[in-house]
Every structure is written in structure tokens, then in C-alpha cells.
Amino acid sequence: MPDPELLLLDEPAAGLDLGAREALLEALERLAGEPRPAAVALVTHHVEEIPIGFDRALLLRAGQVVAAGPIERTLSDRSLSETFEQSLRLGAVDGRFHARRGPDAGPSRGEAPRRAEPARAAASLAGRSPTA
């Protein structure tokens, strides 16, 4: 691919096996580490799919902004819990995020959901802009 200024990726890891997902994330990490990387907008429901080097986050719930800004201040237990309407705990290992249900998360798998309408949320994540 030529040298794009902007990449729009809508759930690019959906349907990939673990190896292919990791290869995709490694490629995006390399892109984010370039001296003048392309701006990247990545839509995902999984914090595990946020590549190292992405520095901004936008969390949406039902079309409304829950949190936006620098990733280290935007992604938190509170913002993820509000976005997905359940208690969540955010963590990171080797620079990669992960999320787990908190102790007061409500019903577990196989139990009836707390709300009649399923939670719908997306995190839109952008890498460094070319001018940064």
C-alpha cells in the first residue's frame, strides 16, 4: 500500500484467529512507531485489540461520548464500566490492555442480562496524527 495519511479500520480483528490478530496488532504497532505515522481510527469492542503506540481514545455508548482524550486518562475502570454498563476492571501487561468483569458486575454467563436491551458500545481509537 502507498504511504496513506489516514487509515480507517472498523473492527479489523473480527473473525481473525489469535495468531492473525497478533500479526495485525504488531503491524499497527510498527506503523504507530514510525517517525511520521499515518493517523489511524480503529473501531473495536475489545481493549485487548488496542495496539501499543496508540495515544488517543474515544468511548461511545448509544451514539454519545462517554470519554475522550489521551488514552492514559481516558481508559479507566470507570469509563469502561460506564460504556459497557457493567463493572469492569482495566489492566495492562507489557503495554497491552485487558479488561475483566469486576466483583459487582452482575449476572455471569448463562444468567439473564440485567437490562432488556443489550449494551452497545464501541471504542474508537486513533494513533498519533501525522503532525504530532
MODELLER restraints for C-alpha pairs under 7 A, 6 or more apart:
rsr = mdl.restraints
at = mdl.atoms
rsr.add(forms.Gaussian(group=physical.xy_distance, feature=features.Distance(at['CA:4:A'], at['CA:38:A']), mean=6.13, stdev=0.5))
rsr.add(forms.Gaussian(group=physical.xy_distance, feature=features.Distance(at['CA:5:A'], at['CA:38:A']), mean=4.60, stdev=0.5))
rsr.add(forms.Gaussian(group=physical.xy_distance, feature=features.Distance(at['CA:5:A'], at['CA:39:A']), mean=6.09, stdev=0.5))
rsr.add(forms.Gaussian(group=physical.xy_distance, feature=features.Distance(at['CA:6:A'], at['CA:38:A']), mean=5.26, stdev=0.5))
rsr.add(forms.Gaussian(group=physical.xy_distance, feature=features.Distance(at['CA:6:A'], at['CA:39:A']), mean=4.69, stdev=0.5))
rsr.add(forms.Gaussian(group=physical.xy_distance, feature=features.Distance(at['CA:6:A'], at['CA:40:A']), mean=5.72, stdev=0.5))
rsr.add(forms.Gaussian(group=physical.xy_distance, feature=features.Distance(at['CA:7:A'], at['CA:38:A']), mean=6.86, stdev=0.5))
rsr.add(forms.Gaussian(group=physical.xy_distance, feature=features.Distance(at['CA:7:A'], at['CA:39:A']), mean=6.28, stdev=0.5))
rsr.add(forms.Gaussian(group=physical.xy_distance, feature=features.Distance(at['CA:7:A'], at['CA:40:A']), mean=4.71, stdev=0.5))
rsr.add(forms.Gaussian(group=physical.xy_distance, feature=features.Distance(at['CA:7:A'], at['CA:41:A']), mean=6.26, stdev=0.5))
rsr.add(forms.Gaussian(group=physical.xy_distance, feature=features.Distance(at['CA:8:A'], at['CA:40:A']), mean=5.98, stdev=0.5))
rsr.add(forms.Gaussian(group=physical.xy_distance, feature=features.Distance(at['CA:8:A'], at['CA:41:A']), mean=4.91, stdev=0.5))
rsr.add(forms.Gaussian(group=physical.xy_distance, feature=features.Distance(at['CA:8:A'], at['CA:42:A']), mean=6.22, stdev=0.5))
rsr.add(forms.Gaussian(group=physical.xy_distance, feature=features.Distance(at['CA:9:A'], at['CA:41:A']), mean=6.03, stdev=0.5))
rsr.add(forms.Gaussian(group=physical.xy_distance, feature=features.Distance(at['CA:9:A'], at['CA:42:A']), mean=4.71, stdev=0.5))
rsr.add(forms.Gaussian(group=physical.xy_distance, feature=features.Distance(at['CA:9:A'], at['CA:43:A']), mean=6.21, stdev=0.5))
rsr.add(forms.Gaussian(group=physical.xy_distance, feature=features.Distance(at['CA:10:A'], at['CA:42:A']), mean=5.93, stdev=0.5))
rsr.add(forms.Gaussian(group=physical.xy_distance, feature=features.Distance(at['CA:10:A'], at['CA:43:A']), mean=4.77, stdev=0.5))
rsr.add(forms.Gaussian(group=physical.xy_distance, feature=features.Distance(at['CA:10:A'], at['CA:44:A']), mean=6.93, stdev=0.5))
rsr.add(forms.Gaussian(group=physical.xy_distance, feature=features.Distance(at['CA:11:A'], at['CA:42:A']), mean=6.95, stdev=0.5))
rsr.add(forms.Gaussian(group=physical.xy_distance, feature=features.Distance(at['CA:11:A'], at['CA:43:A']), mean=5.28, stdev=0.5))
rsr.add(forms.Gaussian(group=physical.xy_distance, feature=features.Distance(at['CA:11:A'], at['CA:44:A']), mean=4.97, stdev=0.5))
rsr.add(forms.Gaussian(group=physical.xy_distance, feature=features.Distance(at['CA:13:A'], at['CA:21:A']), mean=5.57, stdev=0.5))
rsr.add(forms.Gaussian(group=physical.xy_distance, feature=features.Distance(at['CA:25:A'], at['CA:49:A']), mean=6.98, stdev=0.5))
rsr.add(forms.Gaussian(group=physical.xy_distance, feature=features.Distance(at['CA:25:A'], at['CA:51:A']), mean=5.40, stdev=0.5))
rsr.add(forms.Gaussian(group=physical.xy_distance, feature=features.Distance(at['CA:28:A'], at['CA:51:A']), mean=6.28, stdev=0.5))
rsr.add(forms.Gaussian(group=physical.xy_distance, feature=features.Distance(at['CA:29:A'], at['CA:51:A']), mean=5.45, stdev=0.5))
rsr.add(forms.Gaussian(group=physical.xy_distance, feature=features.Distance(at['CA:29:A'], at['CA:52:A']), mean=5.47, stdev=0.5))
rsr.add(forms.Gaussian(group=physical.xy_distance, feature=features.Distance(at['CA:29:A'], at['CA:53:A']), mean=5.98, stdev=0.5))
rsr.add(forms.Gaussian(group=physical.xy_distance, feature=features.Distance(at['CA:31:A'], at['CA:37:A']), mean=5.87, stdev=0.5))
rsr.add(forms.Gaussian(group=physical.xy_distance, feature=features.Distance(at['CA:32:A'], at['CA:53:A']), mean=5.39, stdev=0.5))
rsr.add(forms.Gaussian(group=physical.xy_distance, feature=features.Distance(at['CA:32:A'], at['CA:54:A']), mean=6.58, stdev=0.5))
rsr.add(forms.Gaussian(group=physical.xy_distance, feature=features.Distance(at['CA:32:A'], at['CA:127:A']), mean=6.19, stdev=0.5))
rsr.add(forms.Gaussian(group=physical.xy_distance, feature=features.Distance(at['CA:32:A'], at['CA:128:A']), mean=6.68, stdev=0.5))
rsr.add(forms.Gaussian(group=physical.xy_distance, feature=features.Distance(at['CA:33:A'], at['CA:53:A']), mean=6.47, stdev=0.5))
rsr.add(forms.Gaussian(group=physical.xy_distance, feature=features.Distance(at['CA:36:A'], at['CA:130:A']), mean=5.15, stdev=0.5))
rsr.add(forms.Gaussian(group=physical.xy_distance, feature=features.Distance(at['CA:37:A'], at['CA:128:A']), mean=6.66, stdev=0.5))
rsr.add(forms.Gaussian(group=physical.xy_distance, feature=features.Distance(at['CA:37:A'], at['CA:129:A']), mean=6.85, stdev=0.5))
rsr.add(forms.Gaussian(group=physical.xy_distance, feature=features.Distance(at['CA:37:A'], at['CA:130:A']), mean=5.43, stdev=0.5))
rsr.add(forms.Gaussian(group=physical.xy_distance, feature=features.Distance(at['CA:38:A'], at['CA:129:A']), mean=6.38, stdev=0.5))
rsr.add(forms.Gaussian(group=physical.xy_distance, feature=features.Distance(at['CA:38:A'], at['CA:130:A']), mean=5.51, stdev=0.5))
rsr.add(forms.Gaussian(group=physical.xy_distance, feature=features.Distance(at['CA:39:A'], at['CA:126:A']), mean=6.66, stdev=0.5))
rsr.add(forms.Gaussian(group=physical.xy_distance, feature=features.Distance(at['CA:39:A'], at['CA:127:A']), mean=5.56, stdev=0.5))
rsr.add(forms.Gaussian(group=physical.xy_distance, feature=features.Distance(at['CA:39:A'], at['CA:128:A']), mean=5.76, stdev=0.5))
rsr.add(forms.Gaussian(group=physical.xy_distance, feature=features.Distance(at['CA:39:A'], at['CA:129:A']), mean=4.52, stdev=0.5))
rsr.add(forms.Gaussian(group=physical.xy_distance, feature=features.Distance(at['CA:39:A'], at['CA:130:A']), mean=5.95, stdev=0.5))
rsr.add(forms.Gaussian(group=physical.xy_distance, feature=features.Distance(at['CA:40:A'], at['CA:126:A']), mean=4.93, stdev=0.5))
rsr.add(forms.Gaussian(group=physical.xy_distance, feature=features.Distance(at['CA:40:A'], at['CA:127:A']), mean=4.96, stdev=0.5))
rsr.add(forms.Gaussian(group=physical.xy_distance, feature=features.Distance(at['CA:41:A'], at['CA:124:A']), mean=6.37, stdev=0.5))
rsr.add(forms.Gaussian(group=physical.xy_distance, feature=features.Distance(at['CA:41:A'], at['CA:125:A']), mean=5.46, stdev=0.5))
rsr.add(forms.Gaussian(group=physical.xy_distance, feature=features.Distance(at['CA:41:A'], at['CA:126:A']), mean=4.42, stdev=0.5))
rsr.add(forms.Gaussian(group=physical.xy_distance, feature=features.Distance(at['CA:41:A'], at['CA:127:A']), mean=6.90, stdev=0.5))
rsr.add(forms.Gaussian(group=physical.xy_distance, feature=features.Distance(at['CA:42:A'], at['CA:124:A']), mean=5.45, stdev=0.5))
rsr.add(forms.Gaussian(group=physical.xy_distance, feature=features.Distance(at['CA:42:A'], at['CA:125:A']), mean=4.91, stdev=0.5))
rsr.add(forms.Gaussian(group=physical.xy_distance, feature=features.Distance(at['CA:42:A'], at['CA:126:A']), mean=6.11, stdev=0.5))
rsr.add(forms.Gaussian(group=physical.xy_distance, feature=features.Distance(at['CA:43:A'], at['CA:122:A']), mean=6.56, stdev=0.5))
rsr.add(forms.Gaussian(group=physical.xy_distance, feature=features.Distance(at['CA:43:A'], at['CA:123:A']), mean=5.70, stdev=0.5))
rsr.add(forms.Gaussian(group=physical.xy_distance, feature=features.Distance(at['CA:43:A'], at['CA:124:A']), mean=4.40, stdev=0.5))
rsr.add(forms.Gaussian(group=physical.xy_distance, feature=features.Distance(at['CA:43:A'], at['CA:125:A']), mean=6.27, stdev=0.5))
rsr.add(forms.Gaussian(group=physical.xy_distance, feature=features.Distance(at['CA:44:A'], at['CA:122:A']), mean=5.86, stdev=0.5))
rsr.add(forms.Gaussian(group=physical.xy_distance, feature=features.Distance(at['CA:44:A'], at['CA:123:A']), mean=5.44, stdev=0.5))
rsr.add(forms.Gaussian(group=physical.xy_distance, feature=features.Distance(at['CA:44:A'], at['CA:124:A']), mean=6.50, stdev=0.5))
rsr.add(forms.Gaussian(group=physical.xy_distance, feature=features.Distance(at['CA:45:A'], at['CA:121:A']), mean=6.83, stdev=0.5))
rsr.add(forms.Gaussian(group=physical.xy_distance, feature=features.Distance(at['CA:45:A'], at['CA:122:A']), mean=5.11, stdev=0.5))
rsr.add(forms.Gaussian(group=physical.xy_distance, feature=features.Distance(at['CA:45:A'], at['CA:123:A']), mean=5.93, stdev=0.5))
rsr.add(forms.Gaussian(group=physical.xy_distance, feature=features.Distance(at['CA:47:A'], at['CA:97:A']), mean=5.68, stdev=0.5))
rsr.add(forms.Gaussian(group=physical.xy_distance, feature=features.Distance(at['CA:47:A'], at['CA:98:A']), mean=5.78, stdev=0.5))
rsr.add(forms.Gaussian(group=physical.xy_distance, feature=features.Distance(at['CA:47:A'], at['CA:99:A']), mean=6.81, stdev=0.5))
rsr.add(forms.Gaussian(group=physical.xy_distance, feature=features.Distance(at['CA:48:A'], at['CA:96:A']), mean=6.54, stdev=0.5))
rsr.add(forms.Gaussian(group=physical.xy_distance, feature=features.Distance(at['CA:48:A'], at['CA:97:A']), mean=5.23, stdev=0.5))
rsr.add(forms.Gaussian(group=physical.xy_distance, feature=features.Distance(at['CA:48:A'], at['CA:98:A']), mean=5.05, stdev=0.5))
rsr.add(forms.Gaussian(group=physical.xy_distance, feature=features.Distance(at['CA:52:A'], at['CA:95:A']), mean=6.11, stdev=0.5))
rsr.add(forms.Gaussian(group=physical.xy_distance, feature=features.Distance(at['CA:52:A'], at['CA:96:A']), mean=6.30, stdev=0.5))
rsr.add(forms.Gaussian(group=physical.xy_distance, feature=features.Distance(at['CA:53:A'], at['CA:127:A']), mean=6.89, stdev=0.5))
rsr.add(forms.Gaussian(group=physical.xy_distance, feature=features.Distance(at['CA:54:A'], at['CA:126:A']), mean=6.16, stdev=0.5))
rsr.add(forms.Gaussian(group=physical.xy_distance, feature=features.Distance(at['CA:54:A'], at['CA:127:A']), mean=4.23, stdev=0.5))
rsr.add(forms.Gaussian(group=physical.xy_distance, feature=features.Distance(at['CA:54:A'], at['CA:128:A']), mean=6.41, stdev=0.5))
rsr.add(forms.Gaussian(group=physical.xy_distance, feature=features.Distance(at['CA:55:A'], at['CA:70:A']), mean=5.77, stdev=0.5))
rsr.add(forms.Gaussian(group=physical.xy_distance, feature=features.Distance(at['CA:55:A'], at['CA:71:A']), mean=5.21, stdev=0.5))
rsr.add(forms.Gaussian(group=physical.xy_distance, feature=features.Distance(at['CA:55:A'], at['CA:126:A']), mean=6.78, stdev=0.5))
rsr.add(forms.Gaussian(group=physical.xy_distance, feature=features.Distance(at['CA:55:A'], at['CA:127:A']), mean=5.66, stdev=0.5))
rsr.add(forms.Gaussian(group=physical.xy_distance, feature=features.Distance(at['CA:55:A'], at['CA:128:A']), mean=6.19, stdev=0.5))
rsr.add(forms.Gaussian(group=physical.xy_distance, feature=features.Distance(at['CA:56:A'], at['CA:69:A']), mean=5.48, stdev=0.5))
rsr.add(forms.Gaussian(group=physical.xy_distance, feature=features.Distance(at['CA:56:A'], at['CA:70:A']), mean=4.47, stdev=0.5))
rsr.add(forms.Gaussian(group=physical.xy_distance, feature=features.Distance(at['CA:56:A'], at['CA:71:A']), mean=4.59, stdev=0.5))
rsr.add(forms.Gaussian(group=physical.xy_distance, feature=features.Distance(at['CA:56:A'], at['CA:125:A']), mean=5.94, stdev=0.5))
rsr.add(forms.Gaussian(group=physical.xy_distance, feature=features.Distance(at['CA:56:A'], at['CA:126:A']), mean=5.35, stdev=0.5))
rsr.add(forms.Gaussian(group=physical.xy_distance, feature=features.Distance(at['CA:56:A'], at['CA:127:A']), mean=6.50, stdev=0.5))
rsr.add(forms.Gaussian(group=physical.xy_distance, feature=features.Distance(at['CA:57:A'], at['CA:68:A']), mean=5.54, stdev=0.5))
rsr.add(forms.Gaussian(group=physical.xy_distance, feature=features.Distance(at['CA:57:A'], at['CA:69:A']), mean=5.68, stdev=0.5))
rsr.add(forms.Gaussian(group=physical.xy_distance, feature=features.Distance(at['CA:57:A'], at['CA:70:A']), mean=6.30, stdev=0.5))
rsr.add(forms.Gaussian(group=physical.xy_distance, feature=features.Distance(at['CA:57:A'], at['CA:71:A']), mean=5.09, stdev=0.5))
rsr.add(forms.Gaussian(group=physical.xy_distance, feature=features.Distance(at['CA:57:A'], at['CA:74:A']), mean=6.35, stdev=0.5))
rsr.add(forms.Gaussian(group=physical.xy_distance, feature=features.Distance(at['CA:57:A'], at['CA:123:A']), mean=6.99, stdev=0.5))
rsr.add(forms.Gaussian(group=physical.xy_distance, feature=features.Distance(at['CA:57:A'], at['CA:124:A']), mean=6.07, stdev=0.5))
rsr.add(forms.Gaussian(group=physical.xy_distance, feature=features.Distance(at['CA:57:A'], at['CA:125:A']), mean=4.54, stdev=0.5))
rsr.add(forms.Gaussian(group=physical.xy_distance, feature=features.Distance(at['CA:57:A'], at['CA:126:A']), mean=6.33, stdev=0.5))
rsr.add(forms.Gaussian(group=physical.xy_distance, feature=features.Distance(at['CA:58:A'], at['CA:67:A']), mean=5.85, stdev=0.5))
rsr.add(forms.Gaussian(group=physical.xy_distance, feature=features.Distance(at['CA:58:A'], at['CA:68:A']), mean=4.30, stdev=0.5))
rsr.add(forms.Gaussian(group=physical.xy_distance, feature=features.Distance(at['CA:58:A'], at['CA:69:A']), mean=6.70, stdev=0.5))
rsr.add(forms.Gaussian(group=physical.xy_distance, feature=features.Distance(at['CA:58:A'], at['CA:123:A']), mean=5.70, stdev=0.5))
rsr.add(forms.Gaussian(group=physical.xy_distance, feature=features.Distance(at['CA:58:A'], at['CA:124:A']), mean=5.04, stdev=0.5))
rsr.add(forms.Gaussian(group=physical.xy_distance, feature=features.Distance(at['CA:58:A'], at['CA:125:A']), mean=6.05, stdev=0.5))
rsr.add(forms.Gaussian(group=physical.xy_distance, feature=features.Distance(at['CA:59:A'], at['CA:65:A']), mean=5.98, stdev=0.5))
rsr.add(forms.Gaussian(group=physical.xy_distance, feature=features.Distance(at['CA:59:A'], at['CA:66:A']), mean=5.40, stdev=0.5))
rsr.add(forms.Gaussian(group=physical.xy_distance, feature=features.Distance(at['CA:59:A'], at['CA:67:A']), mean=5.25, stdev=0.5))
rsr.add(forms.Gaussian(group=physical.xy_distance, feature=features.Distance(at['CA:59:A'], at['CA:68:A']), mean=6.32, stdev=0.5))
rsr.add(forms.Gaussian(group=physical.xy_distance, feature=features.Distance(at['CA:59:A'], at['CA:83:A']), mean=6.74, stdev=0.5))
rsr.add(forms.Gaussian(group=physical.xy_distance, feature=features.Distance(at['CA:59:A'], at['CA:122:A']), mean=6.20, stdev=0.5))
rsr.add(forms.Gaussian(group=physical.xy_distance, feature=features.Distance(at['CA:59:A'], at['CA:123:A']), mean=4.49, stdev=0.5))
rsr.add(forms.Gaussian(group=physical.xy_distance, feature=features.Distance(at['CA:59:A'], at['CA:124:A']), mean=6.28, stdev=0.5))
rsr.add(forms.Gaussian(group=physical.xy_distance, feature=features.Distance(at['CA:60:A'], at['CA:66:A']), mean=5.46, stdev=0.5))
rsr.add(forms.Gaussian(group=physical.xy_distance, feature=features.Distance(at['CA:60:A'], at['CA:83:A']), mean=6.56, stdev=0.5))
rsr.add(forms.Gaussian(group=physical.xy_distance, feature=features.Distance(at['CA:60:A'], at['CA:121:A']), mean=5.68, stdev=0.5))
rsr.add(forms.Gaussian(group=physical.xy_distance, feature=features.Distance(at['CA:60:A'], at['CA:122:A']), mean=5.46, stdev=0.5))
rsr.add(forms.Gaussian(group=physical.xy_distance, feature=features.Distance(at['CA:60:A'], at['CA:123:A']), mean=6.12, stdev=0.5))
rsr.add(forms.Gaussian(group=physical.xy_distance, feature=features.Distance(at['CA:61:A'], at['CA:83:A']), mean=5.46, stdev=0.5))
rsr.add(forms.Gaussian(group=physical.xy_distance, feature=features.Distance(at['CA:61:A'], at['CA:120:A']), mean=6.26, stdev=0.5))
rsr.add(forms.Gaussian(group=physical.xy_distance, feature=features.Distance(at['CA:61:A'], at['CA:121:A']), mean=4.66, stdev=0.5))
rsr.add(forms.Gaussian(group=physical.xy_distance, feature=features.Distance(at['CA:61:A'], at['CA:122:A']), mean=6.83, stdev=0.5))
rsr.add(forms.Gaussian(group=physical.xy_distance, feature=features.Distance(at['CA:62:A'], at['CA:120:A']), mean=6.35, stdev=0.5))
rsr.add(forms.Gaussian(group=physical.xy_distance, feature=features.Distance(at['CA:62:A'], at['CA:121:A']), mean=6.61, stdev=0.5))
rsr.add(forms.Gaussian(group=physical.xy_distance, feature=features.Distance(at['CA:66:A'], at['CA:79:A']), mean=6.75, stdev=0.5))
rsr.add(forms.Gaussian(group=physical.xy_distance, feature=features.Distance(at['CA:66:A'], at['CA:83:A']), mean=6.38, stdev=0.5))
rsr.add(forms.Gaussian(group=physical.xy_distance, feature=features.Distance(at['CA:67:A'], at['CA:74:A']), mean=5.86, stdev=0.5))
rsr.add(forms.Gaussian(group=physical.xy_distance, feature=features.Distance(at['CA:67:A'], at['CA:79:A']), mean=6.46, stdev=0.5))
rsr.add(forms.Gaussian(group=physical.xy_distance, feature=features.Distance(at['CA:68:A'], at['CA:74:A']), mean=5.74, stdev=0.5))
rsr.add(forms.Gaussian(group=physical.xy_distance, feature=features.Distance(at['CA:76:A'], at['CA:90:A']), mean=6.11, stdev=0.5))
rsr.add(forms.Gaussian(group=physical.xy_distance, feature=features.Distance(at['CA:77:A'], at['CA:88:A']), mean=5.71, stdev=0.5))
rsr.add(forms.Gaussian(group=physical.xy_distance, feature=features.Distance(at['CA:77:A'], at['CA:89:A']), mean=4.94, stdev=0.5))
rsr.add(forms.Gaussian(group=physical.xy_distance, feature=features.Distance(at['CA:77:A'], at['CA:90:A']), mean=5.29, stdev=0.5))
rsr.add(forms.Gaussian(group=physical.xy_distance, feature=features.Distance(at['CA:80:A'], at['CA:88:A']), mean=6.41, stdev=0.5))
rsr.add(forms.Gaussian(group=physical.xy_distance, feature=features.Distance(at['CA:81:A'], at['CA:87:A']), mean=4.94, stdev=0.5))
rsr.add(forms.Gaussian(group=physical.xy_distance, feature=features.Distance(at['CA:81:A'], at['CA:88:A']), mean=5.09, stdev=0.5))
rsr.add(forms.Gaussian(group=physical.xy_distance, feature=features.Distance(at['CA:83:A'], at['CA:121:A']), mean=6.06, stdev=0.5))
rsr.add(forms.Gaussian(group=physical.xy_distance, feature=features.Distance(at['CA:84:A'], at['CA:119:A']), mean=5.91, stdev=0.5))
rsr.add(forms.Gaussian(group=physical.xy_distance, feature=features.Distance(at['CA:84:A'], at['CA:121:A']), mean=6.13, stdev=0.5))
rsr.add(forms.Gaussian(group=physical.xy_distance, feature=features.Distance(at['CA:85:A'], at['CA:119:A']), mean=6.57, stdev=0.5))
rsr.add(forms.Gaussian(group=physical.xy_distance, feature=features.Distance(at['CA:86:A'], at['CA:105:A']), mean=5.13, stdev=0.5))
rsr.add(forms.Gaussian(group=physical.xy_distance, feature=features.Distance(at['CA:87:A'], at['CA:101:A']), mean=5.85, stdev=0.5))
rsr.add(forms.Gaussian(group=physical.xy_distance, feature=features.Distance(at['CA:87:A'], at['CA:102:A']), mean=4.83, stdev=0.5))
rsr.add(forms.Gaussian(group=physical.xy_distance, feature=features.Distance(at['CA:87:A'], at['CA:104:A']), mean=5.92, stdev=0.5))
rsr.add(forms.Gaussian(group=physical.xy_distance, feature=features.Distance(at['CA:87:A'], at['CA:105:A']), mean=4.30, stdev=0.5))
rsr.add(forms.Gaussian(group=physical.xy_distance, feature=features.Distance(at['CA:88:A'], at['CA:99:A']), mean=6.42, stdev=0.5))
rsr.add(forms.Gaussian(group=physical.xy_distance, feature=features.Distance(at['CA:88:A'], at['CA:100:A']), mean=5.56, stdev=0.5))
rsr.add(forms.Gaussian(group=physical.xy_distance, feature=features.Distance(at['CA:88:A'], at['CA:101:A']), mean=4.44, stdev=0.5))
rsr.add(forms.Gaussian(group=physical.xy_distance, feature=features.Distance(at['CA:88:A'], at['CA:102:A']), mean=4.71, stdev=0.5))
rsr.add(forms.Gaussian(group=physical.xy_distance, feature=features.Distance(at['CA:88:A'], at['CA:105:A']), mean=6.92, stdev=0.5))
rsr.add(forms.Gaussian(group=physical.xy_distance, feature=features.Distance(at['CA:89:A'], at['CA:99:A']), mean=5.48, stdev=0.5))
rsr.add(forms.Gaussian(group=physical.xy_distance, feature=features.Distance(at['CA:89:A'], at['CA:100:A']), mean=5.26, stdev=0.5))
rsr.add(forms.Gaussian(group=physical.xy_distance, feature=features.Distance(at['CA:89:A'], at['CA:101:A']), mean=6.07, stdev=0.5))
rsr.add(forms.Gaussian(group=physical.xy_distance, feature=features.Distance(at['CA:89:A'], at['CA:102:A']), mean=5.57, stdev=0.5))
rsr.add(forms.Gaussian(group=physical.xy_distance, feature=features.Distance(at['CA:90:A'], at['CA:98:A']), mean=5.91, stdev=0.5))
rsr.add(forms.Gaussian(group=physical.xy_distance, feature=features.Distance(at['CA:90:A'], at['CA:99:A']), mean=4.55, stdev=0.5))
rsr.add(forms.Gaussian(group=physical.xy_distance, feature=features.Distance(at['CA:90:A'], at['CA:100:A']), mean=6.71, stdev=0.5))
rsr.add(forms.Gaussian(group=physical.xy_distance, feature=features.Distance(at['CA:91:A'], at['CA:97:A']), mean=5.65, stdev=0.5))
rsr.add(forms.Gaussian(group=physical.xy_distance, feature=features.Distance(at['CA:91:A'], at['CA:98:A']), mean=5.26, stdev=0.5))
rsr.add(forms.Gaussian(group=physical.xy_distance, feature=features.Distance(at['CA:91:A'], at['CA:99:A']), mean=6.11, stdev=0.5))
rsr.add(forms.Gaussian(group=physical.xy_distance, feature=features.Distance(at['CA:92:A'], at['CA:98:A']), mean=5.76, stdev=0.5))
rsr.add(forms.Gaussian(group=physical.xy_distance, feature=features.Distance(at['CA:107:A'], at['CA:113:A']), mean=6.36, stdev=0.5))
rsr.add(forms.Gaussian(group=physical.xy_distance, feature=features.Distance(at['CA:107:A'], at['CA:114:A']), mean=6.99, stdev=0.5))
